[in-house]
Amino acid sequence: MSGRVLVGVKRVIDYAVKIRVKPDNSGVVTDGVKHSMNPFCEIAVEEAVKLKEKKLVKEVVAVSCGPQQVQETIRTALAMGADRGIHVEVSGKDYESLGPLQVSKIMAALAKKEEAQLLILGKQAIDDDCNQTGQMTAALLDWPQGTFASEVTVEGEKLKVVREIDGGLETIKINLPAVLTADLRLNTPRYATLPNIMKAKKKKITQVKPSDLGVDLTSRLQVLRVDEPPQRQAGVKVETVDDLVSKLRECGRI
């Protein structure tokens, strides 16, 4: 394999931020809130850069969909070692309703346009937890997929992928071109060094619109309401098993 790798990088609310629901329950508060790259996307970028360092691929291209702010996320990927970026401009209502299907259509169109050999995505985003984009993209392209990858080995024109599944680990071999989704244990992402952050500012980010790719962003889903989970009730300590049984009976649990 010596082709091009596309890596999806999503801008999400930082994992350390406490999420707040809007007063009108239409969504979560994003204004004035710290954002960063989705952690699973960081793992995907790291894997792509490692493949390039091993001279197994010739170019790593970071892709993100959203408003102007997503360029910060792309710059982070460039500082980690990606060669160039593609910013798919989506804003306003289209951005608010942007879901896995719409992103999958964009990624599939870009994979064809860029003649990519491999597409690497995070297995899921920490904001919506959908875990759908990689699978949908593979279906749209009719490419093999290696999801929940914890180890990837290139063997000529094939990939050996160790997958994390409920029962343990599963090893598969798939043909290229293919789609991979990165699981937590695939690697440990590097920190971007200051020299690389400075170099990233000079790397090219191409801006395209979904219409340039022939993609319709119309969503068939409507969010009716967003609510915070109910607050957990305080627990009660009991001294003996009899007390525990008594409390459970009072609560109607037994």
ZADO-1210 file (C-alpha; in nm, 4 decimals, padded with zeros to 6 digits):
<atoms>
<atom x="00.0000" y="00.0000" z="00.0000" code="MET" pos="1"/>
<atom x="00.1466" y="00.3367" z="-00.0974" code="SER" pos="2"/>
<atom x="-00.1594" y="00.5541" z="-00.1507" code="GLY" pos="3"/>
<atom x="-00.3429" y="00.8317" z="00.0274" code="ARG" pos="4"/>
<atom x="-00.5155" y="00.8125" z="00.3661" code="VAL" pos="5"/>
<atom x="-00.8154" y="01.0277" z="00.4595" code="LEU" pos="6"/>
<atom x="-00.8722" y="01.0823" z="00.8319" code="VAL" pos="7"/>
<atom x="-01.1920" y="01.2257" z="00.9766" code="GLY" pos="8"/>
<atom x="-01.1434" y="01.4723" z="01.2643" code="VAL" pos="9"/>
<atom x="-01.4462" y="01.6016" z="01.4535" code="LYS" pos="10"/>
<atom x="-01.4649" y="01.9124" z="01.6710" code="ARG" pos="11"/>
<atom x="-01.6490" y="01.8309" z="01.9936" code="VAL" pos="12"/>
<atom x="-01.7001" y="01.9852" z="02.3358" code="ILE" pos="13"/>
<atom x="-01.3886" y="01.9025" z="02.5367" code="ASP" pos="14"/>
<atom x="-01.4182" y="01.5855" z="02.7449" code="TYR" pos="15"/>
<atom x="-01.3360" y="01.7729" z="03.0665" code="ALA" pos="16"/>
<atom x="-01.6219" y="02.0229" z="03.0275" code="VAL" pos="17"/>
<atom x="-01.9447" y="01.9742" z="03.2227" code="LYS" pos="18"/>
<atom x="-02.2265" y="01.9654" z="02.9668" code="ILE" pos="19"/>
<atom x="-02.5184" y="02.2050" z="03.0200" code="ARG" pos="20"/>
<atom x="-02.8575" y="02.1776" z="02.8509" code="VAL" pos="21"/>
<atom x="-03.0058" y="02.4939" z="02.6956" code="LYS" pos="22"/>
<atom x="-03.2956" y="02.6491" z="02.8898" code="PRO" pos="23"/>
<atom x="-03.5354" y="02.5756" z="02.6018" code="ASP" pos="24"/>
<atom x="-03.4220" y="02.2081" z="02.5907" code="ASN" pos="25"/>
<atom x="-03.3336" y="02.2379" z="02.2213" code="SER" pos="26"/>
<atom x="-02.9781" y="02.1106" z="02.2688" code="GLY" pos="27"/>
<atom x="-02.6628" y="02.1659" z="02.4741" code="VAL" pos="28"/>
<atom x="-02.4807" y="02.4939" z="02.5355" code="VAL" pos="29"/>
<atom x="-02.1864" y="02.5346" z="02.2952" code="THR" pos="30"/>
<atom x="-02.1229" y="02.9112" z="02.3016" code="ASP" pos="31"/>
<atom x="-01.8191" y="03.0050" z="02.5100" code="GLY" pos="32"/>
<atom x="-01.7437" y="02.6380" z="02.5774" code="VAL" pos="33"/>
<atom x="-01.4007" y="02.4817" z="02.5195" code="LYS" pos="34"/>
<atom x="-01.3870" y="02.2503" z="02.2172" code="HIS" pos="35"/>
<atom x="-01.1185" y="02.0049" z="02.1076" code="SER" pos="36"/>
<atom x="-01.0644" y="01.7134" z="01.8721" code="MET" pos="37"/>
<atom x="-01.2709" y="01.4037" z="01.9454" code="ASN" pos="38"/>
<atom x="-01.0347" y="01.1644" z="02.1342" code="PRO" pos="39"/>
<atom x="-01.1064" y="00.8720" z="01.8998" code="PHE" pos="40"/>
<atom x="-01.0243" y="01.0970" z="01.6017" code="CYS" pos="41"/>
<atom x="-00.6874" y="01.1719" z="01.7649" code="GLU" pos="42"/>
<atom x="-00.6204" y="00.7974" z="01.7685" code="ILE" pos="43"/>
<atom x="-00.7187" y="00.7757" z="01.4003" code="ALA" pos="44"/>
<atom x="-00.4768" y="01.0590" z="01.3108" code="VAL" pos="45"/>
<atom x="-00.1959" y="00.8947" z="01.5080" code="GLU" pos="46"/>
<atom x="-00.2459" y="00.5643" z="01.3237" code="GLU" pos="47"/>
<atom x="-00.2413" y="00.7357" z="00.9837" code="ALA" pos="48"/>
<atom x="00.0766" y="00.9292" z="01.0710" code="VAL" pos="49"/>
<atom x="00.2453" y="00.6099" z="01.1938" code="LYS" pos="50"/>
<atom x="00.1662" y="00.4432" z="00.8605" code="LEU" pos="51"/>
<atom x="00.3270" y="00.7364" z="00.6798" code="LYS" pos="52"/>
<atom x="00.6346" y="00.7234" z="00.9053" code="GLU" pos="53"/>
<atom x="00.6723" y="00.3573" z="00.8075" code="LYS" pos="54"/>
<atom x="00.6520" y="00.4718" z="00.4417" code="LYS" pos="55"/>
<atom x="00.3413" y="00.2606" z="00.3896" code="LEU" pos="56"/>
<atom x="00.1354" y="00.5588" z="00.2678" code="VAL" pos="57"/>
<atom x="00.2379" y="00.8699" z="00.0756" code="LYS" pos="58"/>
<atom x="00.0002" y="01.1311" z="00.2178" code="GLU" pos="59"/>
<atom x="-00.2300" y="01.1880" z="00.5160" code="VAL" pos="60"/>
<atom x="-00.5256" y="01.4223" z="00.4623" code="VAL" pos="61"/>
<atom x="-00.7331" y="01.5441" z="00.7605" code="ALA" pos="62"/>
<atom x="-01.1019" y="01.6173" z="00.6924" code="VAL" pos="63"/>
<atom x="-01.3524" y="01.8008" z="00.9095" code="SER" pos="64"/>
<atom x="-01.7085" y="01.9227" z="00.8515" code="CYS" pos="65"/>
<atom x="-01.8466" y="02.2331" z="01.0173" code="GLY" pos="66"/>
<atom x="-01.8123" y="02.6111" z="01.0552" code="PRO" pos="67"/>
<atom x="-01.4896" y="02.8130" z="01.0437" code="GLN" pos="68"/>
<atom x="-01.3885" y="02.6963" z="01.3941" code="GLN" pos="69"/>
<atom x="-01.3240" y="02.3391" z="01.2767" code="VAL" pos="70"/>
<atom x="-01.0077" y="02.4656" z="01.1087" code="GLN" pos="71"/>
<atom x="-00.8538" y="02.4721" z="01.4570" code="GLU" pos="72"/>
<atom x="-00.9208" y="02.0980" z="01.4804" code="THR" pos="73"/>
<atom x="-00.7685" y="02.0424" z="01.1366" code="ILE" pos="74"/>
<atom x="-00.4604" y="02.2430" z="01.2425" code="ARG" pos="75"/>
<atom x="-00.4217" y="02.0124" z="01.5422" code="THR" pos="76"/>
<atom x="-00.4194" y="01.7125" z="01.3056" code="ALA" pos="77"/>
<atom x="-00.1635" y="01.8899" z="01.0837" code="LEU" pos="78"/>
<atom x="00.0550" y="01.9555" z="01.3891" code="ALA" pos="79"/>
<atom x="00.0361" y="01.5842" z="01.4730" code="MET" pos="80"/>
<atom x="00.1750" y="01.5006" z="01.1285" code="GLY" pos="81"/>
<atom x="-00.1023" y="01.5150" z="00.8671" code="ALA" pos="82"/>
<atom x="00.0112" y="01.6697" z="00.5363" code="ASP" pos="83"/>
<atom x="-00.2887" y="01.8830" z="00.4436" code="ARG" pos="84"/>
<atom x="-00.6470" y="01.9450" z="00.5411" code="GLY" pos="85"/>
<atom x="-00.9912" y="01.9668" z="00.3833" code="ILE" pos="86"/>
<atom x="-01.2560" y="02.1838" z="00.5476" code="HIS" pos="87"/>
<atom x="-01.6083" y="02.0986" z="00.4342" code="VAL" pos="88"/>
<atom x="-01.8028" y="02.4156" z="00.5088" code="GLU" pos="89"/>
<atom x="-02.1271" y="02.3469" z="00.6949" code="VAL" pos="90"/>
<atom x="-02.2939" y="02.6093" z="00.9124" code="SER" pos="91"/>
<atom x="-02.6231" y="02.7265" z="01.0584" code="GLY" pos="92"/>
<atom x="-02.9168" y="02.4875" z="01.0590" code="LYS" pos="93"/>
<atom x="-02.7303" y="02.2408" z="00.8356" code="ASP" pos="94"/>
<atom x="-02.4568" y="02.2096" z="01.0983" code="TYR" pos="95"/>
<atom x="-02.7067" y="02.1682" z="01.3817" code="GLU" pos="96"/>
<atom x="-02.8762" y="01.8789" z="01.1977" code="SER" pos="97"/>
<atom x="-02.5530" y="01.7266" z="01.0623" code="LEU" pos="98"/>
<atom x="-02.5567" y="01.3557" z="01.1453" code="GLY" pos="99"/>
<atom x="-02.3606" y="01.0392" z="01.0644" code="PRO" pos="100"/>
<atom x="-02.5412" y="00.9803" z="00.7338" code="LEU" pos="101"/>
<atom x="-02.4620" y="01.3270" z="00.5993" code="GLN" pos="102"/>
<atom x="-02.0978" y="01.3036" z="00.7127" code="VAL" pos="103"/>
<atom x="-02.0726" y="00.9549" z="00.5578" code="SER" pos="104"/>
<atom x="-02.1885" y="01.0899" z="00.2224" code="LYS" pos="105"/>
<atom x="-01.9265" y="01.3658" z="00.2426" code="ILE" pos="106"/>
<atom x="-01.6464" y="01.1252" z="00.3382" code="MET" pos="107"/>
<atom x="-01.7435" y="00.8804" z="00.0637" code="ALA" pos="108"/>
<atom x="-01.7470" y="01.1581" z="-00.1980" code="ALA" pos="109"/>
<atom x="-01.4062" y="01.2857" z="-00.0807" code="LEU" pos="110"/>
<atom x="-01.2585" y="00.9346" z="-00.0801" code="ALA" pos="111"/>
<atom x="-01.3498" y="00.9022" z="-00.4478" code="LYS" pos="112"/>
<atom x="-01.2360" y="01.2533" z="-00.5368" code="LYS" pos="113"/>
<atom x="-00.9009" y="01.2164" z="-00.3568" code="GLU" pos="114"/>
<atom x="-00.8540" y="00.8566" z="-00.4800" code="GLU" pos="115"/>
<atom x="-00.7862" y="00.7466" z="-00.1234" code="ALA" pos="116"/>
<atom x="-00.6773" y="00.3918" z="-00.0476" code="GLN" pos="117"/>
<atom x="-00.7680" y="00.4012" z="00.3177" code="LEU" pos="118"/>
<atom x="-01.0151" y="00.5948" z="00.5300" code="LEU" pos="119"/>
<atom x="-00.9610" y="00.6044" z="00.9067" code="ILE" pos="120"/>
<atom x="-01.2217" y="00.7393" z="01.1498" code="LEU" pos="121"/>
<atom x="-01.2692" y="00.7306" z="01.5237" code="GLY" pos="122"/>
<atom x="-01.5106" y="00.4533" z="01.6219" code="LYS" pos="123"/>
<atom x="-01.7463" y="00.7149" z="01.7686" code="GLN" pos="124"/>
<atom x="-01.7646" y="01.0763" z="01.8803" code="ALA" pos="125"/>
<atom x="-01.7941" y="01.1605" z="02.2485" code="ILE" pos="126"/>
<atom x="-02.0750" y="01.4110" z="02.1880" code="ASP" pos="127"/>
<atom x="-02.3373" y="01.1934" z="02.0164" code="ASP" pos="128"/>
<atom x="-02.1834" y="00.8451" z="02.0700" code="ASP" pos="129"/>
<atom x="-02.3423" y="00.7297" z="01.7435" code="CYS" pos="130"/>
<atom x="-02.0750" y="00.4835" z="01.6213" code="ASN" pos="131"/>
<atom x="-02.2262" y="00.4892" z="01.2699" code="GLN" pos="132"/>
<atom x="-02.0163" y="00.7040" z="01.0365" code="THR" pos="133"/>
<atom x="-01.7464" y="00.4469" z="00.9560" code="GLY" pos="134"/>
<atom x="-01.9945" y="00.1696" z="00.8841" code="GLN" pos="135"/>
<atom x="-02.2172" y="00.3932" z="00.6688" code="MET" pos="136"/>
<atom x="-01.9181" y="00.5264" z="00.4729" code="THR" pos="137"/>
<atom x="-01.7988" y="00.1726" z="00.3983" code="ALA" pos="138"/>
<atom x="-02.1487" y="00.0812" z="00.2784" code="ALA" pos="139"/>
<atom x="-02.1729" y="00.3865" z="00.0509" code="LEU" pos="140"/>
<atom x="-01.8308" y="00.3117" z="-00.1004" code="LEU" pos="141"/>
<atom x="-01.8872" y="-00.0664" z="-00.1031" code="ASP" pos="142"/>
<atom x="-01.5472" y="-00.1046" z="00.0662" code="TRP" pos="143"/>
<atom x="-01.4472" y="-00.3616" z="00.3306" code="PRO" pos="144"/>
<atom x="-01.4501" y="-00.2318" z="00.6879" code="GLN" pos="145"/>
<atom x="-01.2430" y="-00.3024" z="00.9972" code="GLY" pos="146"/>
<atom x="-01.4305" y="-00.1482" z="01.2898" code="THR" pos="147"/>
<atom x="-01.3206" y="-00.1182" z="01.6565" code="PHE" pos="148"/>
<atom x="-00.9585" y="-00.1731" z="01.5495" code="ALA" pos="149"/>
<atom x="-00.7073" y="-00.2243" z="01.8313" code="SER" pos="150"/>
<atom x="-00.4219" y="-00.3341" z="01.6006" code="GLU" pos="151"/>
<atom x="-00.3633" y="-00.2807" z="01.2286" code="VAL" pos="152"/>
<atom x="-00.0961" y="-00.4485" z="01.0153" code="THR" pos="153"/>
<atom x="-00.0408" y="-00.3834" z="00.6444" code="VAL" pos="154"/>
<atom x="00.0236" y="-00.7012" z="00.4456" code="GLU" pos="155"/>
<atom x="00.0715" y="-00.5992" z="00.0831" code="GLY" pos="156"/>
<atom x="-00.2678" y="-00.5000" z="-00.0543" code="GLU" pos="157"/>
<atom x="-00.4475" y="-00.6339" z="00.2534" code="LYS" pos="158"/>
<atom x="-00.4928" y="-00.5219" z="00.6109" code="LEU" pos="159"/>
<atom x="-00.4866" y="-00.7498" z="00.9129" code="LYS" pos="160"/>
<atom x="-00.7130" y="-00.5939" z="01.1733" code="VAL" pos="161"/>
<atom x="-00.7550" y="-00.7039" z="01.5344" code="VAL" pos="162"/>
<atom x="-01.1048" y="-00.5979" z="01.6431" code="ARG" pos="163"/>
<atom x="-01.2381" y="-00.5476" z="01.9949" code="GLU" pos="164"/>
<atom x="-01.5654" y="-00.7348" z="02.0306" code="ILE" pos="165"/>
<atom x="-01.7883" y="-00.8256" z="02.3260" code="ASP" pos="166"/>
<atom x="-01.6361" y="-01.1714" z="02.3610" code="GLY" pos="167"/>
<atom x="-01.2710" y="-01.0640" z="02.3351" code="GLY" pos="168"/>
<atom x="-01.0682" y="-01.0052" z="02.0181" code="LEU" pos="169"/>
<atom x="-01.1391" y="-01.0968" z="01.6566" code="GLU" pos="170"/>
<atom x="-00.8730" y="-01.0950" z="01.3821" code="THR" pos="171"/>
<atom x="-00.9791" y="-01.0339" z="01.0224" code="ILE" pos="172"/>
<atom x="-00.8094" y="-00.9677" z="00.6885" code="LYS" pos="173"/>
<atom x="-00.9619" y="-00.7174" z="00.4483" code="ILE" pos="174"/>
<atom x="-00.8704" y="-00.5971" z="00.1006" code="ASN" pos="175"/>
<atom x="-00.7767" y="-00.2385" z="00.0180" code="LEU" pos="176"/>
<atom x="-00.9249" y="00.0143" z="-00.0322" code="PRO" pos="177"/>
<atom x="-01.0955" y="-00.0063" z="00.3075" code="ALA" pos="178"/>
<atom x="-01.2468" y="00.1840" z="00.5987" code="VAL" pos="179"/>
<atom x="-01.1093" y="00.1541" z="00.9535" code="LEU" pos="180"/>
<atom x="-01.2526" y="00.2831" z="01.2801" code="THR" pos="181"/>
<atom x="-01.0119" y="00.3308" z="01.5690" code="ALA" pos="182"/>
<atom x="-01.0756" y="00.1883" z="01.9142" code="ASP" pos="183"/>
<atom x="-00.9219" y="00.3163" z="02.2362" code="LEU" pos="184"/>
<atom x="-00.6331" y="00.0689" z="02.2509" code="ARG" pos="185"/>
<atom x="-00.5110" y="00.1124" z="01.8916" code="LEU" pos="186"/>
<atom x="-00.2379" y="00.3572" z="01.9999" code="ASN" pos="187"/>
<atom x="-00.1528" y="00.6511" z="02.2243" code="THR" pos="188"/>
<atom x="-00.1742" y="00.9805" z="02.0317" code="PRO" pos="189"/>
<atom x="00.1352" y="01.1998" z="02.0379" code="ARG" pos="190"/>
<atom x="00.1376" y="01.5546" z="02.1693" code="TYR" pos="191"/>
<atom x="00.1932" y="01.8188" z="01.9037" code="ALA" pos="192"/>
<atom x="00.5292" y="01.9882" z="01.9649" code="THR" pos="193"/>
<atom x="00.5696" y="02.3653" z="01.9342" code="LEU" pos="194"/>
<atom x="00.7818" y="02.3411" z="01.6146" code="PRO" pos="195"/>
<atom x="00.5173" y="02.1188" z="01.4543" code="ASN" pos="196"/>
<atom x="00.2396" y="02.3557" z="01.5650" code="ILE" pos="197"/>
<atom x="00.4267" y="02.6376" z="01.3889" code="MET" pos="198"/>
<atom x="00.4777" y="02.4243" z="01.0763" code="LYS" pos="199"/>
<atom x="00.1076" y="02.3352" z="01.0738" code="ALA" pos="200"/>
<atom x="00.0185" y="02.7029" z="01.0251" code="LYS" pos="201"/>
<atom x="00.1816" y="02.6899" z="00.6811" code="LYS" pos="202"/>
<atom x="00.0165" y="02.3676" z="00.5684" code="LYS" pos="203"/>
<atom x="-00.2681" y="02.3934" z="00.3199" code="LYS" pos="204"/>
<atom x="-00.6361" y="02.3636" z="00.4148" code="ILE" pos="205"/>
<atom x="-00.8707" y="02.3412" z="00.1162" code="THR" pos="206"/>
<atom x="-01.2252" y="02.4657" z="00.1654" code="GLN" pos="207"/>
<atom x="-01.5105" y="02.2918" z="-00.0162" code="VAL" pos="208"/>
<atom x="-01.8881" y="02.2979" z="00.0099" code="LYS" pos="209"/>
<atom x="-02.1077" y="01.9857" z="00.0262" code="PRO" pos="210"/>
<atom x="-02.2710" y="02.0965" z="-00.2996" code="SER" pos="211"/>
<atom x="-01.9276" y="02.0830" z="-00.4686" code="ASP" pos="212"/>
<atom x="-01.9235" y="01.7139" z="-00.3792" code="LEU" pos="213"/>
<atom x="-02.2820" y="01.6549" z="-00.4889" code="GLY" pos="214"/>
<atom x="-02.3955" y="01.5864" z="-00.1329" code="VAL" pos="215"/>
<atom x="-02.7424" y="01.6771" z="-00.0050" code="ASP" pos="216"/>
<atom x="-02.7365" y="01.7568" z="00.3687" code="LEU" pos="217"/>
<atom x="-03.1118" y="01.7246" z="00.4210" code="THR" pos="218"/>
<atom x="-03.1700" y="01.5423" z="00.7498" code="SER" pos="219"/>
<atom x="-03.4622" y="01.3084" z="00.8091" code="ARG" pos="220"/>
<atom x="-03.4195" y="01.3222" z="01.1845" code="LEU" pos="221"/>
<atom x="-03.5616" y="01.5836" z="01.4173" code="GLN" pos="222"/>
<atom x="-03.4495" y="01.6368" z="01.7756" code="VAL" pos="223"/>
<atom x="-03.7644" y="01.6970" z="01.9785" code="LEU" pos="224"/>
<atom x="-03.6101" y="01.7648" z="02.3170" code="ARG" pos="225"/>
<atom x="-03.2859" y="01.7318" z="02.5120" code="VAL" pos="226"/>
<atom x="-03.2981" y="01.6719" z="02.8885" code="ASP" pos="227"/>
<atom x="-03.0347" y="01.6206" z="03.1533" code="GLU" pos="228"/>
<atom x="-03.0361" y="01.2753" z="03.3151" code="PRO" pos="229"/>
<atom x="-03.2229" y="01.2676" z="03.6468" code="PRO" pos="230"/>
<atom x="-03.0090" y="01.3351" z="03.9516" code="GLN" pos="231"/>
<atom x="-02.9023" y="01.0253" z="04.1365" code="ARG" pos="232"/>
<atom x="-03.0632" y="00.9873" z="04.4789" code="GLN" pos="233"/>
<atom x="-02.8380" y="00.9681" z="04.7822" code="ALA" pos="234"/>
<atom x="-02.7561" y="00.6166" z="04.8994" code="GLY" pos="235"/>
<atom x="-02.8247" y="00.4679" z="05.2421" code="VAL" pos="236"/>
<atom x="-02.5787" y="00.2664" z="05.4501" code="LYS" pos="237"/>
<atom x="-02.7109" y="-00.0444" z="05.6260" code="VAL" pos="238"/>
<atom x="-02.5495" y="-00.2418" z="05.9063" code="GLU" pos="239"/>
<atom x="-02.6706" y="-00.5956" z="05.8372" code="THR" pos="240"/>
<atom x="-02.8072" y="-00.8169" z="05.5605" code="VAL" pos="241"/>
<atom x="-03.1480" y="-00.8103" z="05.7328" code="ASP" pos="242"/>
<atom x="-03.1484" y="-00.4307" z="05.7139" code="ASP" pos="243"/>
<atom x="-03.0602" y="-00.4502" z="05.3434" code="LEU" pos="244"/>
<atom x="-03.3447" y="-00.6917" z="05.2726" code="VAL" pos="245"/>
<atom x="-03.5819" y="-00.4709" z="05.4693" code="SER" pos="246"/>
<atom x="-03.4820" y="-00.1596" z="05.2736" code="LYS" pos="247"/>
<atom x="-03.5171" y="-00.3404" z="04.9406" code="LEU" pos="248"/>
<atom x="-03.8673" y="-00.4514" z="05.0413" code="ARG" pos="249"/>
<atom x="-03.9581" y="-00.0936" z="05.1340" code="GLU" pos="250"/>
<atom x="-03.8448" y="00.0230" z="04.7918" code="CYS" pos="251"/>
<atom x="-04.0427" y="-00.2493" z="04.6198" code="GLY" pos="252"/>
<atom x="-03.7277" y="-00.4045" z="04.4692" code="ARG" pos="253"/>
<atom x="-03.8007" y="-00.7508" z="04.6109" code="ILE" pos="254"/>
</atoms>
